């Protein structure tokens, strides 16, 4: 795999992970400000975000044979 393609993949995957992490942070703030927010929904949303991040990291590793920083 050439360096340009690898850089493109790294940038794209890193941006996707950052977007997910930003949404998780927003959701955590909402939960802190509003304790009536359903805990089950909050917990499932955190697990889903973690799964998405793991999937992006795994995809990057399979495509490049390197870990995503």
C-alpha positions as CSV (number, residue, x, y, z in Angstrom):
1,X,0.0,0.0,0.0
2,X,1.5,3.3,-1.0
3,X,2.1,6.1,1.6
4,X,-0.5,8.5,0.1
5,X,-3.3,5.9,0.5
6,X,-2.2,5.0,4.0
7,X,-2.2,8.6,5.0
8,X,-5.7,9.1,3.6
9,X,-6.9,6.1,5.5
10,X,-5.3,7.2,8.7
11,X,-6.7,10.7,8.5
12,X,-10.2,9.4,7.6
13,X,-10.3,6.8,10.4
14,X,-8.9,9.2,13.0
15,X,-11.6,11.8,12.0
16,X,-14.4,9.3,12.3
17,X,-13.1,8.2,15.8
18,X,-12.9,11.8,16.9
19,X,-16.4,12.5,15.8
20,X,-17.7,9.5,17.7
21,X,-15.7,10.6,20.8
22,X,-17.2,14.2,20.5
23,X,-20.7,12.8,20.4
24,X,-20.0,10.6,23.5
25,X,-18.7,13.7,25.3
26,X,-21.9,15.6,24.4
27,X,-24.0,12.6,25.6
28,X,-22.1,12.4,28.9
29,X,-22.8,16.2,29.4
30,X,-26.5,15.7,28.7
31,X,-26.7,12.8,31.1
32,X,-24.9,14.9,33.9
33,X,-27.2,17.8,33.3
34,X,-30.4,15.7,33.1
35,X,-30.4,12.8,35.5
36,X,-33.9,11.7,34.2
37,X,-32.2,10.7,31.0
38,X,-32.7,6.9,30.7
39,X,-29.6,5.1,32.0
40,X,-30.2,2.1,29.8
41,X,-30.2,4.2,26.7
42,X,-27.1,6.0,27.9
43,X,-25.3,2.7,28.7
44,X,-26.2,1.2,25.3
45,X,-25.1,4.3,23.5
46,X,-21.7,4.2,25.1
47,X,-21.3,0.5,24.2
48,X,-22.3,1.2,20.6
49,X,-19.8,4.1,20.4
50,X,-17.1,1.8,21.8
51,X,-18.0,-0.9,19.3
52,X,-17.8,1.6,16.4
53,X,-14.4,2.8,17.5
54,X,-13.1,-0.7,17.8
55,X,-14.5,-1.6,14.3
56,X,-12.7,1.4,12.7
57,X,-9.5,0.5,14.4
58,X,-9.8,-3.1,13.3
59,X,-10.6,-2.1,9.7
60,X,-7.5,0.2,9.6
61,X,-5.3,-2.6,11.0
62,X,-6.6,-5.1,8.4
63,X,-6.0,-2.7,5.6
64,X,-2.6,-1.4,6.6
65,X,-1.2,-4.1,9.0
66,X,-0.5,-1.4,11.5
67,X,-2.3,-0.1,14.6
68,X,-4.1,3.3,14.3
69,X,-2.5,5.9,16.6
